[in-house]
Amino acid sequence: MMIVAQRLEEPSVSKSDVGDAGAIAKLQHRRRDANLSLASIRLQQAQRARAPLSILKKEKHLGSA
């Protein structure tokens, strides 16, 4: 019986593969940023819901200046 050694070939990486990976990474980064922004907004809403009315009026007054 003859055994033939097979050379394991590394998959070649094309420019389009690298571009696709970069695009995927960019989209993942944007999604993470969006999730962090959404979490920040929800935290602010929760804090405002628990805040006394006088603080909310002061924030509104400062925001309209």
N, CA, C and O atoms as a CHARMM CRD file, in Angstrom:
* protein
*
  260
    1    1 MET  N      0.84800  -1.16900   0.00000 PROA 1      0.00000
    2    1 MET  CA     0.00000   0.00000   0.00000 PROA 1      0.00000
    3    1 MET  C      0.89900   1.23900   0.00000 PROA 1      0.00000
    4    1 MET  O      1.84100   1.33800   0.78600 PROA 1      0.00000
    5    2 MET  N      0.60000   2.15500  -0.87100 PROA 2      0.00000
    6    2 MET  CA     1.40400   3.35700  -0.99500 PROA 2      0.00000
    7    2 MET  C      0.68400   4.52300  -0.31900 PROA 2      0.00000
    8    2 MET  O     -0.49700   4.77400  -0.55700 PROA 2      0.00000
    9    3 ILE  N      1.43400   5.22400   0.53000 PROA 3      0.00000
   10    3 ILE  CA     0.86100   6.37500   1.23000 PROA 3      0.00000
   11    3 ILE  C      1.39600   7.63900   0.57900 PROA 3      0.00000
   12    3 ILE  O      2.60500   7.82500   0.44500 PROA 3      0.00000
   13    4 VAL  N      0.49300   8.48300   0.18600 PROA 4      0.00000
   14    4 VAL  CA     0.86800   9.74200  -0.44900 PROA 4      0.00000
   15    4 VAL  C      0.67400  10.85900   0.56400 PROA 4      0.00000
   16    4 VAL  O     -0.42100  11.05400   1.09000 PROA 4      0.00000
   17    5 ALA  N      1.74400  11.58400   0.82800 PROA 5      0.00000
   18    5 ALA  CA     1.65800  12.70400   1.77000 PROA 5      0.00000
   19    5 ALA  C      0.92500  13.85600   1.10400 PROA 5      0.00000
   20    5 ALA  O      1.27200  14.29700   0.00900 PROA 5      0.00000
   21    6 GLN  N     -0.06400  14.31000   1.77600 PROA 6      0.00000
   22    6 GLN  CA    -0.82200  15.43800   1.23900 PROA 6      0.00000
   23    6 GLN  C     -0.36100  16.72000   1.92200 PROA 6      0.00000
   24    6 GLN  O     -0.26800  16.80200   3.14600 PROA 6      0.00000
   25    7 ARG  N     -0.08400  17.68600   1.11400 PROA 7      0.00000
   26    7 ARG  CA     0.32300  18.97600   1.65300 PROA 7      0.00000
   27    7 ARG  C     -0.93800  19.76600   2.00500 PROA 7      0.00000
   28    7 ARG  O     -1.83600  19.94800   1.18300 PROA 7      0.00000
   29    8 LEU  N     -0.96900  20.22000   3.23700 PROA 8      0.00000
   30    8 LEU  CA    -2.11200  21.02900   3.65000 PROA 8      0.00000
   31    8 LEU  C     -1.92200  22.43300   3.10300 PROA 8      0.00000
   32    8 LEU  O     -0.93500  23.10500   3.40100 PROA 8      0.00000
   33    9 GLU  N     -2.85200  22.84700   2.32600 PROA 9      0.00000
   34    9 GLU  CA    -2.76500  24.17600   1.73600 PROA 9      0.00000
   35    9 GLU  C     -3.51700  25.17100   2.60300 PROA 9      0.00000
   36    9 GLU  O     -4.64800  24.93500   3.03000 PROA 9      0.00000
   37   10 GLU  N     -2.85800  26.27600   2.84500 PROA 10     0.00000
   38   10 GLU  CA    -3.52900  27.33900   3.57100 PROA 10     0.00000
   39   10 GLU  C     -4.47300  28.03800   2.60400 PROA 10     0.00000
   40   10 GLU  O     -4.12000  28.29100   1.45200 PROA 10     0.00000
   41   11 PRO  N     -5.65200  28.34400   3.06900 PROA 11     0.00000
   42   11 PRO  CA    -6.57700  29.03000   2.16800 PROA 11     0.00000
   43   11 PRO  C     -6.01600  30.40500   1.80800 PROA 11     0.00000
   44   11 PRO  O     -5.51000  31.13500   2.66000 PROA 11     0.00000
   45   12 SER  N     -6.11800  30.72500   0.55200 PROA 12     0.00000
   46   12 SER  CA    -5.62500  32.03800   0.13100 PROA 12     0.00000
   47   12 SER  C     -6.64800  33.10100   0.51700 PROA 12     0.00000
   48   12 SER  O     -7.85500  32.86800   0.47600 PROA 12     0.00000
   49   13 VAL  N     -6.15300  34.24000   0.88200 PROA 13     0.00000
   50   13 VAL  CA    -7.01800  35.34100   1.29500 PROA 13     0.00000
   51   13 VAL  C     -6.97600  36.39500   0.20400 PROA 13     0.00000
   52   13 VAL  O     -5.92200  36.94300  -0.11600 PROA 13     0.00000
   53   14 SER  N     -8.12300  36.66100  -0.35000 PROA 14     0.00000
   54   14 SER  CA    -8.18900  37.65400  -1.42100 PROA 14     0.00000
   55   14 SER  C     -8.46700  39.03900  -0.84300 PROA 14     0.00000
   56   14 SER  O     -8.82900  39.18000   0.32500 PROA 14     0.00000
   57   15 LYS  N     -8.29200  40.04100  -1.67300 PROA 15     0.00000
   58   15 LYS  CA    -8.56900  41.40600  -1.23200 PROA 15     0.00000
   59   15 LYS  C    -10.03600  41.58300  -0.88000 PROA 15     0.00000
   60   15 LYS  O    -10.37200  42.34200   0.02800 PROA 15     0.00000
   61   16 SER  N    -10.90800  40.88600  -1.59300 PROA 16     0.00000
   62   16 SER  CA   -12.33500  41.02800  -1.29200 PROA 16     0.00000
   63   16 SER  C    -12.66500  40.41400   0.06700 PROA 16     0.00000
   64   16 SER  O    -13.53500  40.91200   0.78100 PROA 16     0.00000
   65   17 ASP  N    -11.96000  39.32000   0.42800 PROA 17     0.00000
   66   17 ASP  CA   -12.17000  38.72700   1.74900 PROA 17     0.00000
   67   17 ASP  C    -11.75500  39.70200   2.84500 PROA 17     0.00000
   68   17 ASP  O    -12.44800  39.85900   3.85000 PROA 17     0.00000
   69   18 VAL  N    -10.61900  40.35100   2.63600 PROA 18     0.00000
   70   18 VAL  CA   -10.13800  41.31900   3.61500 PROA 18     0.00000
   71   18 VAL  C    -11.10400  42.49500   3.69600 PROA 18     0.00000
   72   18 VAL  O    -11.40000  42.98900   4.78400 PROA 18     0.00000
   73   19 GLY  N    -11.59300  42.94000   2.54500 PROA 19     0.00000
   74   19 GLY  CA   -12.56600  44.03200   2.52500 PROA 19     0.00000
   75   19 GLY  C    -13.85700  43.65400   3.22100 PROA 19     0.00000
   76   19 GLY  O    -14.43300  44.45900   3.95300 PROA 19     0.00000
   77   20 ASP  N    -14.31500  42.42700   2.99600 PROA 20     0.00000
   78   20 ASP  CA   -15.53400  41.95000   3.65100 PROA 20     0.00000
   79   20 ASP  C    -15.34300  41.89800   5.16100 PROA 20     0.00000
   80   20 ASP  O    -16.23300  42.28700   5.91800 PROA 20     0.00000
   81   21 ALA  N    -14.18500  41.41900   5.59600 PROA 21     0.00000
   82   21 ALA  CA   -13.91000  41.33400   7.03300 PROA 21     0.00000
   83   21 ALA  C    -13.87800  42.73100   7.64500 PROA 21     0.00000
   84   21 ALA  O    -14.36200  42.94200   8.75700 PROA 21     0.00000
   85   22 GLY  N    -13.30600  43.67800   6.91100 PROA 22     0.00000
   86   22 GLY  CA   -13.27300  45.05800   7.39700 PROA 22     0.00000
   87   22 GLY  C    -14.66500  45.65200   7.49600 PROA 22     0.00000
   88   22 GLY  O    -14.97800  46.36200   8.45200 PROA 22     0.00000
   89   23 ALA  N    -15.49700  45.36200   6.51200 PROA 23     0.00000
   90   23 ALA  CA   -16.87300  45.87200   6.52100 PROA 23     0.00000
   91   23 ALA  C    -17.66200  45.26300   7.67500 PROA 23     0.00000
   92   23 ALA  O    -18.43800  45.95000   8.33900 PROA 23     0.00000
   93   24 ILE  N    -17.45800  43.98300   7.90500 PROA 24     0.00000
   94   24 ILE  CA   -18.15000  43.31200   9.01200 PROA 24     0.00000
   95   24 ILE  C    -17.70700  43.90000  10.34400 PROA 24     0.00000
   96   24 ILE  O    -18.53300  44.15800  11.21900 PROA 24     0.00000
   97   25 ALA  N    -16.40800  44.11000  10.49800 PROA 25     0.00000
   98   25 ALA  CA   -15.89100  44.69200  11.74100 PROA 25     0.00000
   99   25 ALA  C    -16.45700  46.09200  11.96200 PROA 25     0.00000
  100   25 ALA  O    -16.79800  46.45700  13.08700 PROA 25     0.00000
  101   26 LYS  N    -16.55700  46.87000  10.89100 PROA 26     0.00000
  102   26 LYS  CA   -17.09000  48.22800  10.99300 PROA 26     0.00000
  103   26 LYS  C    -18.55900  48.19200  11.41600 PROA 26     0.00000
  104   26 LYS  O    -18.98400  48.97800  12.26300 PROA 26     0.00000
  105   27 LEU  N    -19.33300  47.28000  10.82600 PROA 27     0.00000
  106   27 LEU  CA   -20.74500  47.16400  11.19500 PROA 27     0.00000
  107   27 LEU  C    -20.90500  46.70800  12.64000 PROA 27     0.00000
  108   27 LEU  O    -21.79200  47.18700  13.34700 PROA 27     0.00000
  109   28 GLN  N    -20.05200  45.78400  13.08200 PROA 28     0.00000
  110   28 GLN  CA   -20.10900  45.33000  14.47200 PROA 28     0.00000
  111   28 GLN  C    -19.78000  46.47600  15.42000 PROA 28     0.00000
  112   28 GLN  O    -20.39200  46.61100  16.48000 PROA 28     0.00000
  113   29 HSD  N    -18.81200  47.29900  15.03400 PROA 29     0.00000
  114   29 HSD  CA   -18.42400  48.44900  15.85400 PROA 29     0.00000
  115   29 HSD  C    -19.57900  49.44800  15.93900 PROA 29     0.00000
  116   29 HSD  O    -19.88300  49.96700  17.01300 PROA 29     0.00000
  117   30 ARG  N    -20.21800  49.71200  14.79500 PROA 30     0.00000
  118   30 ARG  CA   -21.36100  50.63800  14.79000 PROA 30     0.00000
  119   30 ARG  C    -22.50900  50.10100  15.63500 PROA 30     0.00000
  120   30 ARG  O    -23.17500  50.85800  16.34100 PROA 30     0.00000
  121   31 ARG  N    -22.73900  48.79400  15.56000 PROA 31     0.00000
  122   31 ARG  CA   -23.82200  48.19800  16.34400 PROA 31     0.00000
  123   31 ARG  C    -23.52900  48.32100  17.83800 PROA 31     0.00000
  124   31 ARG  O    -24.41900  48.62100  18.63300 PROA 31     0.00000
  125   32 ARG  N    -22.25700  48.08300  18.21200 PROA 32     0.00000
  126   32 ARG  CA   -21.87900  48.20400  19.61600 PROA 32     0.00000
  127   32 ARG  C    -22.07100  49.63800  20.09200 PROA 32     0.00000
  128   32 ARG  O    -22.58400  49.86800  21.18700 PROA 32     0.00000
  129   33 ASP  N    -21.65900  50.60300  19.27000 PROA 33     0.00000
  130   33 ASP  CA   -21.83400  52.00900  19.63000 PROA 33     0.00000
  131   33 ASP  C    -23.30900  52.36700  19.77100 PROA 33     0.00000
  132   33 ASP  O    -23.69400  53.09600  20.68400 PROA 33     0.00000
  133   34 ALA  N    -24.13100  51.84900  18.86100 PROA 34     0.00000
  134   34 ALA  CA   -25.57200  52.11900  18.92600 PROA 34     0.00000
  135   34 ALA  C    -26.17800  51.52000  20.18900 PROA 34     0.00000
  136   34 ALA  O    -27.02300  52.14300  20.83100 PROA 34     0.00000
  137   35 ASN  N    -25.74700  50.31000  20.54700 PROA 35     0.00000
  138   35 ASN  CA   -26.25300  49.67200  21.76000 PROA 35     0.00000
  139   35 ASN  C    -25.82600  50.44800  23.00000 PROA 35     0.00000
  140   35 ASN  O    -26.60400  50.58600  23.94400 PROA 35     0.00000
  141   36 LEU  N    -24.58500  50.95800  23.00300 PROA 36     0.00000
  142   36 LEU  CA   -24.12400  51.75700  24.13400 PROA 36     0.00000
  143   36 LEU  C    -24.90700  53.05900  24.23200 PROA 36     0.00000
  144   36 LEU  O    -25.24500  53.49900  25.33000 PROA 36     0.00000
  145   37 SER  N    -25.19500  53.67600  23.09400 PROA 37     0.00000
  146   37 SER  CA   -25.97700  54.91300  23.08700 PROA 37     0.00000
  147   37 SER  C    -27.38400  54.65600  23.60400 PROA 37     0.00000
  148   37 SER  O    -27.91800  55.43800  24.39000 PROA 37     0.00000
  149   38 LEU  N    -27.97600  53.56500  23.16200 PROA 38     0.00000
  150   38 LEU  CA   -29.32500  53.21700  23.60800 PROA 38     0.00000
  151   38 LEU  C    -29.34100  52.94600  25.11100 PROA 38     0.00000
  152   38 LEU  O    -30.26500  53.36300  25.80900 PROA 38     0.00000
  153   39 ALA  N    -28.32900  52.25400  25.60400 PROA 39     0.00000
  154   39 ALA  CA   -28.24300  51.98400  27.04100 PROA 39     0.00000
  155   39 ALA  C    -28.09700  53.28600  27.81900 PROA 39     0.00000
  156   39 ALA  O    -28.68600  53.43700  28.89000 PROA 39     0.00000
  157   40 SER  N    -27.32700  54.21500  27.29600 PROA 40     0.00000
  158   40 SER  CA   -27.14300  55.51100  27.94500 PROA 40     0.00000
  159   40 SER  C    -28.45900  56.28600  27.99400 PROA 40     0.00000
  160   40 SER  O    -28.79600  56.88500  29.01500 PROA 40     0.00000
  161   41 ILE  N    -29.19100  56.27200  26.89500 PROA 41     0.00000
  162   41 ILE  CA   -30.48900  56.96300  26.84000 PROA 41     0.00000
  163   41 ILE  C    -31.46200  56.34400  27.83800 PROA 41     0.00000
  164   41 ILE  O    -32.17400  57.05800  28.54400 PROA 41     0.00000
  165   42 ARG  N    -31.49200  55.03000  27.89400 PROA 42     0.00000
  166   42 ARG  CA   -32.40500  54.35500  28.83600 PROA 42     0.00000
  167   42 ARG  C    -32.02900  54.65400  30.28000 PROA 42     0.00000
  168   42 ARG  O    -32.90600  54.81700  31.12800 PROA 42     0.00000
  169   43 LEU  N    -30.72900  54.72800  30.56700 PROA 43     0.00000
  170   43 LEU  CA   -30.27800  55.05900  31.91400 PROA 43     0.00000
  171   43 LEU  C    -30.70700  56.47800  32.28300 PROA 43     0.00000
  172   43 LEU  O    -31.17300  56.71400  33.39700 PROA 43     0.00000
  173   44 GLN  N    -30.55200  57.41800  31.35800 PROA 44     0.00000
  174   44 GLN  CA   -30.97600  58.79600  31.61300 PROA 44     0.00000
  175   44 GLN  C    -32.47800  58.86800  31.86000 PROA 44     0.00000
  176   44 GLN  O    -32.93200  59.59100  32.74700 PROA 44     0.00000
  177   45 GLN  N    -33.24100  58.12400  31.08200 PROA 45     0.00000
  178   45 GLN  CA   -34.69300  58.12200  31.26100 PROA 45     0.00000
  179   45 GLN  C    -35.06200  57.56300  32.63000 PROA 45     0.00000
  180   45 GLN  O    -35.95000  58.08800  33.30300 PROA 45     0.00000
  181   46 ALA  N    -34.38300  56.50300  33.03800 PROA 46     0.00000
  182   46 ALA  CA   -34.66800  55.90700  34.34200 PROA 46     0.00000
  183   46 ALA  C    -34.30100  56.87200  35.46400 PROA 46     0.00000
  184   46 ALA  O    -35.02300  56.98300  36.45500 PROA 46     0.00000
  185   47 GLN  N    -33.17600  57.56900  35.30800 PROA 47     0.00000
  186   47 GLN  CA   -32.76700  58.53300  36.33000 PROA 47     0.00000
  187   47 GLN  C    -33.75200  59.69100  36.40300 PROA 47     0.00000
  188   47 GLN  O    -34.07500  60.16500  37.49200 PROA 47     0.00000
  189   48 ARG  N    -34.22700  60.14500  35.26100 PROA 48     0.00000
  190   48 ARG  CA   -35.19800  61.24300  35.24800 PROA 48     0.00000
  191   48 ARG  C    -36.52700  60.81300  35.85300 PROA 48     0.00000
  192   48 ARG  O    -37.21200  61.60800  36.49600 PROA 48     0.00000
  193   49 ALA  N    -36.88400  59.56300  35.64500 PROA 49     0.00000
  194   49 ALA  CA   -38.14400  59.06300  36.19500 PROA 49     0.00000
  195   49 ALA  C    -38.09600  59.05200  37.72200 PROA 49     0.00000
  196   49 ALA  O    -39.12500  59.20100  38.38100 PROA 49     0.00000
  197   50 ARG  N    -36.90100  58.87500  38.27900 PROA 50     0.00000
  198   50 ARG  CA   -36.75200  58.84900  39.73600 PROA 50     0.00000
  199   50 ARG  C    -36.40100  60.21900  40.31400 PROA 50     0.00000
  200   50 ARG  O    -36.41400  60.39100  41.53300 PROA 50     0.00000
  201   51 ALA  N    -36.09100  61.18700  39.46500 PROA 51     0.00000
  202   51 ALA  CA   -35.64500  62.50300  39.93100 PROA 51     0.00000
  203   51 ALA  C    -36.82400  63.32100  40.45600 PROA 51     0.00000
  204   51 ALA  O    -37.94300  63.21100  39.95400 PROA 51     0.00000
  205   52 PRO  N    -36.55900  64.13800  41.46800 PROA 52     0.00000
  206   52 PRO  CA   -37.61500  65.04100  41.95000 PROA 52     0.00000
  207   52 PRO  C    -38.00000  66.04000  40.86000 PROA 52     0.00000
  208   52 PRO  O    -37.19100  66.36400  39.99100 PROA 52     0.00000
  209   53 LEU  N    -39.21000  66.51200  40.91200 PROA 53     0.00000
  210   53 LEU  CA   -39.73800  67.42100  39.89400 PROA 53     0.00000
  211   53 LEU  C    -38.91900  68.70700  39.79600 PROA 53     0.00000
  212   53 LEU  O    -38.75700  69.24500  38.70100 PROA 53     0.00000
  213   54 SER  N    -38.40400  69.20700  40.91200 PROA 54     0.00000
  214   54 SER  CA   -37.62900  70.45600  40.89500 PROA 54     0.00000
  215   54 SER  C    -36.37000  70.31900  40.04200 PROA 54     0.00000
  216   54 SER  O    -35.98800  71.27100  39.36200 PROA 54     0.00000
  217   55 ILE  N    -35.72600  69.16800  40.06400 PROA 55     0.00000
  218   55 ILE  CA   -34.52800  68.94300  39.25000 PROA 55     0.00000
  219   55 ILE  C    -34.90800  68.89900  37.77700 PROA 55     0.00000
  220   55 ILE  O    -34.19100  69.44000  36.93500 PROA 55     0.00000
  221   56 LEU  N    -36.01000  68.27000  37.46400 PROA 56     0.00000
  222   56 LEU  CA   -36.44500  68.19300  36.07200 PROA 56     0.00000
  223   56 LEU  C    -36.76500  69.57900  35.52100 PROA 56     0.00000
  224   56 LEU  O    -36.43900  69.87500  34.37100 PROA 56     0.00000
  225   57 LYS  N    -37.39600  70.42800  36.32400 PROA 57     0.00000
  226   57 LYS  CA   -37.70600  71.78700  35.87900 PROA 57     0.00000
  227   57 LYS  C    -36.41700  72.56600  35.63400 PROA 57     0.00000
  228   57 LYS  O    -36.32200  73.32600  34.67100 PROA 57     0.00000
  229   58 LYS  N    -35.42900  72.37800  36.50300 PROA 58     0.00000
  230   58 LYS  CA   -34.15500  73.07600  36.35500 PROA 58     0.00000
  231   58 LYS  C    -33.45800  72.63000  35.07200 PROA 58     0.00000
  232   58 LYS  O    -32.90800  73.46100  34.34900 PROA 58     0.00000
  233   59 GLU  N    -33.47600  71.32000  34.78000 PROA 59     0.00000
  234   59 GLU  CA   -32.86800  70.80400  33.54900 PROA 59     0.00000
  235   59 GLU  C    -33.56700  71.38800  32.32500 PROA 59     0.00000
  236   59 GLU  O    -32.91400  71.77500  31.35600 PROA 59     0.00000
  237   60 LYS  N    -34.88500  71.44900  32.37200 PROA 60     0.00000
  238   60 LYS  CA   -35.64500  71.96700  31.24200 PROA 60     0.00000
  239   60 LYS  C    -35.31700  73.43700  31.01500 PROA 60     0.00000
  240   60 LYS  O    -35.17000  73.87800  29.87500 PROA 60     0.00000
  241   61 HSD  N    -35.20300  74.19300  32.10600 PROA 61     0.00000
  242   61 HSD  CA   -34.87800  75.61500  32.00300 PROA 61     0.00000
  243   61 HSD  C    -33.47600  75.80500  31.42000 PROA 61     0.00000
  244   61 HSD  O    -33.27600  76.67000  30.56800 PROA 61     0.00000
  245   62 LEU  N    -32.51300  75.01500  31.86400 PROA 62     0.00000
  246   62 LEU  CA   -31.14500  75.12200  31.35300 PROA 62     0.00000
  247   62 LEU  C    -31.06300  74.69800  29.89200 PROA 62     0.00000
  248   62 LEU  O    -30.27500  75.25100  29.12400 PROA 62     0.00000
  249   63 GLY  N    -31.86600  73.72800  29.51300 PROA 63     0.00000
  250   63 GLY  CA   -31.85400  73.25000  28.13600 PROA 63     0.00000
  251   63 GLY  C    -32.44800  74.23800  27.15400 PROA 63     0.00000
  252   63 GLY  O    -32.09700  74.21300  25.97400 PROA 63     0.00000
  253   64 SER  N    -33.33100  75.10100  27.60400 PROA 64     0.00000
  254   64 SER  CA   -33.97400  76.05000  26.69900 PROA 64     0.00000
  255   64 SER  C    -33.20100  77.35500  26.57700 PROA 64     0.00000
  256   64 SER  O    -33.59500  78.23600  25.81300 PROA 64     0.00000
  257   65 ALA  N    -32.10900  77.49000  27.31700 PROA 65     0.00000
  258   65 ALA  CA   -31.32100  78.74300  27.30000 PROA 65     0.00000
  259   65 ALA  C    -30.57800  78.93400  26.01400 PROA 65     0.00000
  260   65 ALA  O    -29.87700  79.93200  25.84800 PROA 65     0.00000
